[in-house]
């Protein structure tokens, strides 16, 4: 799958800007750039050096640029890499790219630079996937987790487990070579202890996905309640913009509306839902159905009631909420209308009293959200799994190791034991890329942006 051609792409975001960075990688990256660069002879320069000069198409000057040289294997892709920093005009960028394509470069595919880094041994597969997560990170926590994985935290933990399993696999293979002598090179008690220890680590990693996925994709928070209690007004207040239509007419919101906000480094995905009530309106009924479904999928529910709602009805709603597994925050809107007695009633039911219209109580609500999801104290230096592909492979590894344990407790021949250990090694290898297929690589790297 590894190509020997030279690829080129814009590595900075498209659109006009002060500077655009064009990246080339491949055996002819320096030679091709040197053909259009007027300045020092790039082929004679040291790696990791910068050079000012002109890009020229024949006698026509295209732009003044700075070229950065990375002589392979001392580069991101482990190949020769050149980065041309030019002025950020779309016209200039396209002129330079087209010029170098005419000289022999090829337009890069999405993720092809990182794919080459993986194929050339610069990154393993989980580290390569962390590059995409790092680019997409939009909070302090997601940035720290992606950085930890890109630096090999996850890979190193799996590498250690895999090496220990390989040792026992080789001992069992040795037993197969001496099957007629009926000798045992792999101590079954030691193997059982190892498998149990690995399973403990795997279970921790699998369990970490619940937190890791939330850090990567944001905390899904549903804003729910009866019609016209102020859900859309609350969404607008949290986002500081008119994201949702606000009206005194009940049933205005007929579908879910989603948007994100970063609170102290944690991304929350707020989902404003249709008011929950019985209705004869077919469209509104579908909206209510979607609201209930979103509530079941959410990590947290903000449940709103109006200050003027009947207290007995409110208690019924709280009892219904309490029967669900999803944690919730109980919010009373239009708190300025409450009497002292009503305030005491709601505080006794752990309610937050706010006024969404006047943005009163937003700071307390934000603090309560952080406390409820309990992500502020997460140690992002610990290995957290954020990729569903990795979770599935870890579960398959665990299943194979459980088969190993079963075969130790109920003795079988060495060939069956070896088969299950090999299967566990296979699934661990899928995570780091020791075991790959072209389809798997295409599925992963086509999701990258072009230029990375």
CORBELDA-V593532 format. One record per residue. N is the residue number from 1. RES is the residue in three letters. SS is DSSP state (alpha for helix, beta for strand, coil for the rest). OMEGA is omega as a letter, one per 40 degrees, with the letter a starting at -180 (NA if undefined). Layout:
N,RES,SS,OMEGA
N,RES,SS,OMEGA
//
This chain:
1,UNK,coil,a
2,UNK,coil,a
3,UNK,coil,i
4,UNK,coil,i
5,UNK,coil,a
6,UNK,coil,a
7,UNK,beta,a
8,UNK,beta,i
9,UNK,beta,i
10,UNK,beta,a
11,UNK,coil,i
12,UNK,coil,a
13,UNK,coil,i
14,UNK,coil,a
15,UNK,coil,a
16,UNK,coil,i
17,UNK,beta,a
18,UNK,beta,a
19,UNK,beta,i
20,UNK,beta,i
21,UNK,beta,i
22,UNK,beta,a
23,UNK,beta,i
24,UNK,beta,i
25,UNK,beta,i
26,UNK,coil,a
27,UNK,coil,a
28,UNK,coil,a
29,UNK,alpha,a
30,UNK,alpha,a
31,UNK,alpha,a
32,UNK,alpha,i
33,UNK,alpha,a
34,UNK,alpha,a
35,UNK,alpha,a
36,UNK,alpha,a
37,UNK,beta,i
38,UNK,beta,a
39,UNK,coil,i
40,UNK,coil,i
41,UNK,coil,a
42,UNK,alpha,a
43,UNK,alpha,a
44,UNK,alpha,a
45,UNK,coil,a
46,UNK,coil,i
47,UNK,coil,i
48,UNK,coil,i
49,UNK,beta,i
50,UNK,beta,a
51,UNK,beta,i
52,UNK,beta,i
53,UNK,beta,a
54,UNK,beta,i
55,UNK,beta,a
56,UNK,beta,i
57,UNK,beta,a
58,UNK,coil,i
59,UNK,coil,a
60,UNK,beta,i
61,UNK,beta,i
62,UNK,beta,a
63,UNK,beta,i
64,UNK,beta,a
65,UNK,beta,i
66,UNK,beta,i
67,UNK,beta,i
68,UNK,beta,a
69,UNK,beta,i
70,UNK,beta,a
71,UNK,coil,a
72,UNK,coil,e
73,UNK,coil,a
74,UNK,coil,a
75,UNK,coil,a
76,UNK,coil,a
77,UNK,coil,a
78,UNK,coil,i
79,UNK,coil,i
80,UNK,coil,i
81,UNK,beta,i
82,UNK,beta,i
83,UNK,beta,a
84,UNK,beta,i
85,UNK,beta,a
86,UNK,beta,i
87,UNK,beta,a
88,UNK,beta,i
89,UNK,coil,i
90,UNK,alpha,a
91,UNK,alpha,a
92,UNK,alpha,a
93,UNK,alpha,a
94,UNK,alpha,i
95,UNK,alpha,a
96,UNK,alpha,a
97,UNK,alpha,i
98,UNK,alpha,i
99,UNK,alpha,a
100,UNK,alpha,i
101,UNK,alpha,i
102,UNK,alpha,i
103,UNK,alpha,i
104,UNK,coil,i
105,UNK,coil,i
106,UNK,beta,i
107,UNK,beta,a
108,UNK,coil,i
109,UNK,coil,i
110,UNK,coil,i
111,UNK,coil,a
112,UNK,alpha,i
113,UNK,alpha,i
114,UNK,alpha,i
115,UNK,alpha,i
116,UNK,alpha,i
117,UNK,alpha,i
118,UNK,alpha,a
119,UNK,alpha,i
120,UNK,coil,i
121,UNK,coil,i
122,UNK,coil,i
123,UNK,coil,i
124,UNK,coil,a
125,UNK,alpha,a
126,UNK,alpha,i
127,UNK,alpha,i
128,UNK,alpha,i
129,UNK,alpha,i
130,UNK,alpha,i
131,UNK,alpha,i
132,UNK,alpha,i
133,UNK,alpha,a
134,UNK,alpha,i
135,UNK,alpha,a
136,UNK,alpha,a
137,UNK,coil,a
138,UNK,coil,i
139,UNK,coil,i
140,UNK,alpha,a
141,UNK,alpha,a
142,UNK,alpha,i
143,UNK,alpha,a
144,UNK,alpha,i
145,UNK,alpha,i
146,UNK,alpha,i
147,UNK,alpha,i
148,UNK,alpha,i
149,UNK,alpha,a
150,UNK,alpha,i
151,UNK,coil,i
152,UNK,coil,i
153,UNK,alpha,i
154,UNK,alpha,a
155,UNK,alpha,a
156,UNK,alpha,i
157,UNK,alpha,i
158,UNK,alpha,a
159,UNK,alpha,a
160,UNK,alpha,i
161,UNK,alpha,a
162,UNK,alpha,a
163,UNK,alpha,i
164,UNK,alpha,i
165,UNK,alpha,a
166,UNK,alpha,i
167,UNK,alpha,a
168,UNK,alpha,i
169,UNK,alpha,a
170,UNK,alpha,i
171,UNK,alpha,i
172,UNK,alpha,i
173,UNK,alpha,i
174,UNK,alpha,i
175,UNK,alpha,a
176,UNK,alpha,i
177,UNK,alpha,a
178,UNK,coil,a
179,UNK,alpha,a
180,UNK,alpha,a
181,UNK,alpha,i
182,UNK,coil,i
183,UNK,coil,a
184,UNK,coil,i
185,UNK,coil,a
186,UNK,coil,i
187,UNK,coil,a
188,UNK,alpha,i
189,UNK,alpha,i
190,UNK,alpha,i
191,UNK,alpha,i
192,UNK,alpha,i
193,UNK,alpha,i
194,UNK,alpha,a
195,UNK,alpha,i
196,UNK,alpha,i
197,UNK,alpha,i
198,UNK,alpha,i
199,UNK,alpha,i
200,UNK,alpha,i
201,UNK,alpha,i
202,UNK,alpha,a
203,UNK,alpha,i
204,UNK,alpha,a
205,UNK,alpha,i
206,UNK,alpha,a
207,UNK,alpha,a
208,UNK,alpha,a
209,UNK,alpha,i
210,UNK,alpha,i
211,UNK,alpha,a
212,UNK,alpha,i
213,UNK,alpha,i
214,UNK,alpha,i
215,UNK,alpha,a
216,UNK,alpha,a
217,UNK,alpha,a
218,UNK,coil,a
219,UNK,beta,i
220,UNK,beta,a
221,UNK,beta,i
222,UNK,beta,i
223,UNK,beta,a
224,UNK,beta,i
225,UNK,beta,i
226,UNK,coil,i
227,UNK,coil,i
228,UNK,coil,i
229,UNK,coil,i
230,UNK,coil,a
231,UNK,alpha,a
232,UNK,alpha,i
233,UNK,alpha,i
234,UNK,alpha,i
235,UNK,alpha,i
236,UNK,alpha,a
237,UNK,alpha,i
238,UNK,alpha,a
239,UNK,alpha,a
240,UNK,coil,i
241,UNK,coil,a
242,UNK,coil,a
243,UNK,coil,a
244,UNK,coil,i
245,UNK,coil,i
246,UNK,coil,a
247,UNK,coil,i
248,UNK,coil,a
249,UNK,coil,a
250,UNK,coil,i
251,UNK,coil,a
252,UNK,coil,i
253,UNK,coil,a
254,UNK,coil,i
255,UNK,coil,a
256,UNK,coil,i
257,UNK,beta,a
258,UNK,beta,i
259,UNK,beta,a
260,UNK,beta,i
261,UNK,beta,i
262,UNK,beta,i
263,UNK,beta,i
264,UNK,coil,i
265,UNK,coil,i
266,UNK,beta,i
267,UNK,beta,i
268,UNK,beta,i
269,UNK,beta,a
270,UNK,beta,a
271,UNK,beta,i
272,UNK,beta,a
273,UNK,coil,i
274,UNK,coil,i
275,UNK,coil,a
276,UNK,coil,i
277,UNK,coil,i
278,UNK,coil,a
279,UNK,coil,i
280,UNK,coil,i
281,UNK,coil,a
282,UNK,alpha,a
283,UNK,alpha,i
284,UNK,alpha,i
285,UNK,alpha,i
286,UNK,alpha,i
287,UNK,alpha,i
288,UNK,alpha,i
289,UNK,alpha,i
290,UNK,alpha,i
291,UNK,alpha,a
292,UNK,alpha,i
293,UNK,alpha,i
294,UNK,alpha,i
295,UNK,alpha,i
296,UNK,alpha,a
297,UNK,alpha,a
298,UNK,coil,i
299,UNK,coil,a
300,UNK,beta,i
301,UNK,beta,i
302,UNK,beta,a
303,UNK,beta,a
304,UNK,beta,i
305,UNK,beta,i
306,UNK,beta,a
307,UNK,coil,a
308,UNK,coil,i
309,UNK,coil,i
310,UNK,coil,a
311,UNK,alpha,i
312,UNK,alpha,i
313,UNK,alpha,i
314,UNK,alpha,i
315,UNK,alpha,i
316,UNK,alpha,i
317,UNK,alpha,i
318,UNK,alpha,i
319,UNK,alpha,i
320,UNK,alpha,i
321,UNK,alpha,a
322,UNK,alpha,i
323,UNK,coil,i
324,UNK,coil,a
325,UNK,coil,a
326,UNK,coil,i
327,UNK,beta,a
328,UNK,beta,i
329,UNK,beta,a
330,UNK,beta,a
331,UNK,beta,i
332,UNK,beta,a
333,UNK,beta,a
334,UNK,coil,a
335,UNK,alpha,a
336,UNK,alpha,a
337,UNK,alpha,a
338,UNK,coil,i
339,UNK,coil,i
340,UNK,alpha,i
341,UNK,alpha,i
342,UNK,alpha,i
343,UNK,alpha,i
344,UNK,alpha,i
345,UNK,alpha,a
346,UNK,alpha,i
347,UNK,alpha,i
348,UNK,alpha,i
349,UNK,coil,i
350,UNK,coil,a
351,UNK,coil,i
352,UNK,beta,a
353,UNK,beta,a
354,UNK,coil,i
355,UNK,beta,a
356,UNK,coil,a
357,UNK,coil,a
358,UNK,coil,i
359,UNK,coil,i
360,UNK,beta,i
361,UNK,coil,a
362,UNK,alpha,a
363,UNK,alpha,i
364,UNK,alpha,i
365,UNK,alpha,a
366,UNK,alpha,i
367,UNK,alpha,i
368,UNK,alpha,i
369,UNK,alpha,i
370,UNK,alpha,a
371,UNK,alpha,a
372,UNK,alpha,a
373,UNK,alpha,i
374,UNK,coil,i
375,UNK,coil,a
376,UNK,coil,a
377,UNK,coil,i
378,UNK,coil,i
379,UNK,coil,a
380,UNK,coil,i
381,UNK,coil,i
382,UNK,coil,a
383,UNK,coil,i
384,UNK,coil,i
385,UNK,coil,a
386,UNK,coil,a
387,UNK,coil,a
388,UNK,alpha,i
389,UNK,alpha,i
390,UNK,alpha,a
391,UNK,alpha,a
392,UNK,alpha,i
393,UNK,alpha,i
394,UNK,alpha,i
395,UNK,alpha,i
396,UNK,alpha,i
397,UNK,alpha,a
398,UNK,alpha,i
399,UNK,alpha,i
400,UNK,alpha,i
401,UNK,alpha,i
402,UNK,alpha,i
403,UNK,alpha,i
404,UNK,alpha,i
405,UNK,alpha,i
406,UNK,alpha,a
407,UNK,alpha,i
408,UNK,alpha,a
409,UNK,alpha,i
410,UNK,coil,a
411,UNK,coil,i
412,UNK,coil,i
413,UNK,coil,a
414,UNK,alpha,a
415,UNK,alpha,i
416,UNK,alpha,i
417,UNK,alpha,i
418,UNK,alpha,a
419,UNK,alpha,a
420,UNK,alpha,i
421,UNK,alpha,i
422,UNK,alpha,i
423,UNK,alpha,i
424,UNK,alpha,i
425,UNK,alpha,i
426,UNK,alpha,a
427,UNK,alpha,i
428,UNK,alpha,i
429,UNK,alpha,i
430,UNK,alpha,a
431,UNK,alpha,a
432,UNK,alpha,i
433,UNK,coil,i
434,UNK,coil,i
435,UNK,coil,a
436,UNK,coil,i
437,UNK,coil,i
438,UNK,alpha,i
439,UNK,alpha,i
440,UNK,alpha,a
441,UNK,alpha,i
442,UNK,alpha,a
443,UNK,alpha,a
444,UNK,alpha,a
445,UNK,alpha,i
446,UNK,coil,i
447,UNK,coil,i
448,UNK,coil,i
449,UNK,coil,i
450,UNK,coil,a
451,UNK,coil,i
452,UNK,coil,NA
//
